[in-house]
Amino acid sequence: NQTIITTHSPKMIDIYRINNIKLFYITSELKDYKRQHWRSVYKKETKLYDKTSDNFVNKLKEHLWVESNDWWLLKDKNILFEWSDDPNYFYSTYKAIMKTEIFTWTVICNSSTNMPSYVEFLNQQICNKELAAESILCLLDDDNAWREARKKIKDKKYLKTFLTPSLYLSEKDNKSDRYPKMIEDLVIPEVFFESILHFLEKNKKIGKNELEQYKFEIFCGERKKSPKSSMMDFLDNYFDSVIKTLWTFSFTCLDVKFALSTIYCDILWKKSEEEINEYIKKYPLLVDFLKNFD
């Protein structure tokens, strides 16, 4: 069997083990067409670079866009997220609460199940002298999927894992593995709730009069009563009366989760400094958690 992958990604090729690598190039030469002298044609030939030559590795690096400051290179801090909405929530919240930006490289593994493979790959990259970095920070949901993945990475170097706590749980319950805790449980509750209402009104055309029945204080109280449900399952139940008319709609869908995260970023960006300071005072758990990434 033969598999052919076209890529410029250095993540597919180990430039320090070139025995099985073949690098092709095309020569192009303009020539006159013999039978019709007023026409010209390009003569193209596909050739192989000689891997025994001194510049083979440099040619390979050039093809792969390996530059000292290229966009894909690992940084000293590299954060591994589960889903594409997680960085939106994390970076916007960090910037607002910590009042500074965090400079990291972002990797998205699309579920805890895939995470061990990504960790293994990143560890190999860090060991590579040219792509050296200092650490991998994993920001993960505290759920059963993570607990299964943890068995495969517990002895890995360069790795620090951070499980999201919940701002809706007590300190004792946050230490328990009985309750799933997602990134949506960690971000600023007021802003998250506002983003939900905005999404339902603007994206799903739910009328304001229908949404007036939902109040933030009641939302928080009900969330605290349902700690064993994931946040998105809880939202499906909590907003059932207005979303049941929406065909195949669920807050658990990835596109919905991503849309909510972008709305959250926009709303948080518009908050005043006074409002942000109130959130800082109200949620010391969030502040303490974000300090781990300093």
C-alpha positions as CSV (number, residue, x, y, z in Angstrom):
1,N,0.0,0.0,0.0
2,Q,1.1,3.5,-0.7
3,T,-0.1,6.7,0.9
4,I,0.8,10.1,-0.6
5,I,0.4,13.2,1.5
6,T,1.1,16.7,0.0
7,T,2.2,19.0,2.8
8,H,4.5,21.9,3.7
9,S,4.2,20.9,7.4
10,P,7.5,20.0,9.1
11,K,5.4,18.0,11.6
12,M,5.2,15.3,9.0
13,I,8.9,14.9,8.4
14,D,12.0,14.4,10.6
15,I,14.7,16.5,8.9
16,Y,17.3,14.7,10.9
17,R,16.5,11.3,9.4
18,I,16.5,11.8,5.7
19,N,17.2,8.3,4.4
20,N,13.6,7.7,3.3
21,I,12.9,11.2,2.1
22,K,12.8,12.0,-1.6
23,L,12.6,15.7,-2.6
24,F,11.4,16.4,-6.1
25,Y,11.9,19.6,-8.1
26,I,10.8,20.7,-11.5
27,T,13.0,22.4,-14.1
28,S,11.4,24.7,-16.6
29,E,13.0,25.8,-19.9
30,L,11.5,28.0,-22.6
31,K,12.0,26.5,-26.1
32,D,10.9,27.4,-29.6
33,Y,8.4,25.0,-31.1
34,K,10.2,23.3,-34.0
35,R,7.2,22.9,-36.3
36,Q,5.7,26.3,-35.7
37,H,8.5,28.8,-35.2
38,W,6.2,31.6,-34.0
39,R,5.3,29.5,-30.9
40,S,7.3,28.8,-27.8
41,V,6.8,26.1,-25.2
42,Y,8.0,25.2,-21.8
43,K,10.0,22.0,-21.4
44,K,9.5,20.7,-17.8
45,E,11.3,17.9,-16.2
46,T,10.8,16.4,-12.7
47,K,14.1,15.5,-11.0
48,L,15.3,14.4,-7.6
49,Y,17.6,16.3,-5.4
50,D,20.8,14.4,-4.5
51,K,20.5,13.7,-0.8
52,T,24.2,13.1,-0.6
53,S,24.9,16.7,-1.5
54,D,25.8,19.3,1.1
55,N,22.7,21.4,0.6
56,F,20.1,18.7,0.6
57,V,18.9,19.4,4.1
58,N,18.8,23.1,3.4
59,K,16.7,22.5,0.3
60,L,14.4,20.3,2.4
61,K,14.1,23.0,5.1
62,E,13.3,25.6,2.4
63,H,10.6,23.4,1.0
64,L,9.1,22.9,4.5
65,W,9.3,26.6,5.3
66,V,11.5,25.9,8.3
67,E,12.6,29.4,9.3
68,S,13.9,30.4,12.7
69,N,10.7,32.5,13.4
70,D,8.2,30.6,11.4
71,W,4.6,30.6,12.5
72,W,4.4,26.9,13.5
73,L,7.5,26.8,15.7
74,L,7.0,25.9,19.4
75,K,7.5,28.7,21.9
76,D,8.7,28.5,25.5
77,K,5.0,28.1,26.5
78,N,2.7,25.9,24.3
79,I,-0.9,25.4,25.4
80,L,-2.7,22.3,24.3
81,F,-6.5,22.8,24.1
82,E,-9.2,20.3,23.5
83,W,-11.5,22.3,21.1
84,S,-11.3,25.4,19.0
85,D,-13.7,27.4,21.3
86,D,-11.4,26.9,24.3
87,P,-8.7,29.3,23.1
88,N,-11.3,32.0,22.5
89,Y,-12.6,31.7,26.1
90,F,-9.1,31.3,27.7
91,Y,-7.2,34.1,26.0
92,S,-10.0,36.7,26.2
93,T,-10.6,35.9,29.9
94,Y,-6.9,35.9,30.7
95,K,-6.4,39.3,29.0
96,A,-9.4,40.9,30.8
97,I,-8.7,39.5,34.3
98,M,-4.9,39.6,34.3
99,K,-4.8,42.8,32.4
100,T,-2.1,41.6,30.1
101,E,-1.6,39.2,27.1
102,I,-0.1,35.8,27.3
103,F,2.3,34.8,24.5
104,T,2.1,31.1,23.8
105,W,1.7,28.7,20.9
106,T,-1.7,27.2,20.6
107,V,-2.4,23.5,19.7
108,I,-5.9,22.1,19.4
109,C,-6.2,18.3,19.6
110,N,-10.0,17.9,19.2
111,S,-10.8,15.8,22.3
112,S,-9.1,14.3,25.3
113,T,-8.9,11.1,23.4
114,N,-6.5,12.6,20.9
115,M,-4.5,14.5,23.5
116,P,-1.9,11.8,24.3
117,S,-0.8,11.6,20.7
118,Y,-0.4,15.3,20.5
119,V,1.6,15.3,23.7
120,E,3.9,12.6,22.3
121,F,4.4,14.6,19.1
122,L,5.1,17.9,21.0
123,N,7.6,16.1,23.3
124,Q,9.5,14.9,20.2
125,Q,9.5,18.5,18.9
126,I,10.8,19.9,22.1
127,C,13.6,17.3,22.1
128,N,14.5,18.5,18.6
129,K,17.4,20.9,19.0
130,E,16.2,23.2,16.3
131,L,12.6,23.4,17.5
132,A,13.5,23.6,21.2
133,A,10.8,24.8,23.7
134,E,10.5,24.6,27.4
135,S,7.0,23.3,28.2
136,I,3.6,22.1,27.2
137,L,0.6,23.4,29.2
138,C,-2.5,21.3,28.8
139,L,-5.8,23.1,29.6
140,L,-8.4,20.3,29.8
141,D,-11.9,19.5,30.8
142,D,-12.1,17.7,34.2
143,D,-14.1,14.7,33.0
144,N,-13.9,10.9,32.4
145,A,-12.3,11.3,29.0
146,W,-9.5,13.2,30.6
147,R,-9.0,10.6,33.3
148,E,-8.6,7.9,30.6
149,A,-6.1,10.1,28.7
150,R,-4.1,10.8,31.8
151,K,-3.0,7.2,32.1
152,K,-1.0,7.6,28.8
153,I,0.8,10.8,29.6
154,K,1.6,10.7,33.3
155,D,5.3,10.1,32.8
156,K,5.8,12.6,29.9
157,K,8.4,15.3,30.3
158,Y,7.9,19.1,29.7
159,L,4.2,18.6,30.5
160,K,2.0,20.5,33.0
161,T,-1.7,19.7,33.0
162,F,-4.4,22.1,34.3
163,L,-8.0,20.9,34.8
164,T,-10.6,23.6,34.6
165,P,-12.3,24.2,37.9
166,S,-15.9,25.4,38.1
167,L,-17.0,28.8,39.4
168,Y,-20.4,27.2,40.2
169,L,-18.9,24.7,42.7
170,S,-17.5,24.9,46.2
171,E,-13.8,24.3,46.8
172,K,-14.5,20.8,48.1
173,D,-16.6,19.9,45.1
174,N,-14.0,21.2,42.7
175,K,-11.6,18.7,44.0
176,S,-14.1,15.9,43.4
177,D,-14.1,13.9,40.2
178,R,-17.9,13.3,40.5
179,Y,-18.7,16.5,38.7
180,P,-17.6,17.3,35.0
181,K,-16.0,20.7,34.8
182,M,-15.7,22.3,31.3
183,I,-14.1,25.6,30.1
184,E,-17.7,27.1,30.1
185,D,-17.8,26.5,33.9
186,L,-14.6,28.5,34.3
187,V,-15.2,31.7,32.3
188,I,-16.9,34.7,33.8
189,P,-20.5,33.6,34.4
190,E,-22.2,37.0,33.8
191,V,-20.5,37.4,30.4
192,F,-21.1,33.8,29.5
193,F,-24.8,34.1,30.3
194,E,-25.1,37.3,28.3
195,S,-23.4,35.7,25.3
196,I,-26.1,32.9,25.4
197,L,-29.0,35.3,25.3
198,H,-27.3,37.3,22.6
199,F,-26.8,34.1,20.5
200,L,-30.4,33.0,20.9
201,E,-31.7,36.4,20.0
202,K,-29.4,37.3,17.1
203,N,-28.5,33.9,15.7
204,K,-31.7,31.9,16.4
205,K,-34.2,34.8,16.2
206,I,-35.7,34.1,19.6
207,G,-37.7,37.2,20.7
208,K,-36.6,39.4,23.6
209,N,-40.0,38.9,25.3
210,E,-39.4,35.1,25.3
211,L,-35.9,35.6,26.7
212,E,-37.0,38.0,29.5
213,Q,-38.0,35.0,31.6
214,Y,-34.3,34.0,32.0
215,K,-32.4,35.8,34.8
216,F,-28.7,35.5,35.6
217,E,-29.2,34.8,39.3
218,I,-31.7,32.0,38.6
219,F,-29.4,30.6,36.0
220,C,-26.5,30.4,38.5
221,G,-28.7,28.9,41.1
222,E,-30.0,26.2,38.7
223,R,-26.5,25.4,37.5
224,K,-25.4,24.8,41.1
225,K,-28.3,22.4,41.5
226,S,-27.1,20.3,38.5
227,P,-23.4,19.8,39.1
228,K,-23.4,16.3,37.5
229,S,-24.5,17.5,34.1
230,S,-22.0,19.0,31.7
231,M,-22.5,22.7,31.1
232,M,-23.8,22.3,27.6
233,D,-26.3,19.5,28.5
234,F,-27.5,21.8,31.3
235,L,-28.1,24.6,28.9
236,D,-30.2,22.3,26.7
237,N,-32.4,21.6,29.6
238,Y,-32.4,25.1,31.1
239,F,-33.4,26.8,27.8
240,D,-35.7,24.0,26.6
241,S,-38.8,26.1,26.4
242,V,-37.4,28.4,23.8
243,I,-35.1,26.1,21.8
244,K,-37.5,23.1,21.5
245,T,-39.0,24.8,18.4
246,L,-35.5,25.0,16.8
247,W,-35.0,21.9,14.6
248,T,-32.0,19.8,15.5
249,F,-30.6,22.6,17.8
250,S,-28.4,21.7,20.7
251,F,-25.8,23.7,22.7
252,T,-23.6,20.6,22.6
253,C,-23.0,21.1,18.8
254,L,-19.4,22.2,18.1
255,D,-20.5,25.0,15.8
256,V,-22.8,26.4,18.5
257,K,-20.0,26.1,21.1
258,F,-17.6,28.0,18.9
259,A,-20.2,30.7,18.0
260,L,-20.8,31.3,21.8
261,S,-17.1,31.6,22.4
262,T,-16.7,34.3,19.8
263,I,-19.7,36.2,21.1
264,Y,-18.3,35.9,24.6
265,C,-15.0,37.5,23.4
266,D,-16.9,40.4,21.8
267,I,-19.0,41.1,24.9
268,L,-16.0,40.9,27.3
269,W,-14.0,43.2,25.1
270,K,-16.7,45.9,25.6
271,K,-16.8,45.6,29.4
272,S,-15.6,48.7,31.3
273,E,-12.6,48.5,33.7
274,E,-15.0,48.9,36.6
275,E,-17.0,45.8,35.5
276,I,-13.8,43.8,35.1
277,N,-12.6,44.8,38.5
278,E,-15.9,43.6,40.0
279,Y,-15.4,40.2,38.3
280,I,-11.9,40.0,39.8
281,K,-13.2,40.6,43.3
282,K,-16.1,38.2,42.8
283,Y,-14.2,35.3,41.3
284,P,-10.8,34.8,43.1
285,L,-10.8,31.2,42.0
286,L,-10.6,32.3,38.4
287,V,-7.8,34.7,39.2
288,D,-5.8,32.1,41.0
289,F,-6.3,29.6,38.2
290,L,-5.1,32.0,35.5
291,K,-2.0,32.8,37.6
292,N,-0.8,29.3,36.8
293,F,-0.1,30.5,33.2
294,D,2.1,33.5,34.2
